[in-house]
Amino acid sequence: MKEHKTYDVYYDEGADFLEVSFEKPAKEGITEEVQEGVFVTRDKDSGNITNIGILSFKKRVNLLDKILTQYNMKLPLNISI
């Protein structure tokens, strides 16, 4: 599984939206909704995933691990609400 040097985790409690960023932000990215309420952003040039966002995160906490596994990625921490 790919590990990254830099991570940023942002949670908006009012919107119940979690976003995890990997490495540096892409200068230009392409965001795709890979399933309802799950957004994956890729760097336009390299194709590497730079962000994963999940709406209604409190109801779907375990979904983050499934998405990370699907893309062969991992975090050095566990996120729970």
Order of alpha helices (4+ residues) and beta strands (2+ residues): beta-beta-beta-beta-beta-alpha
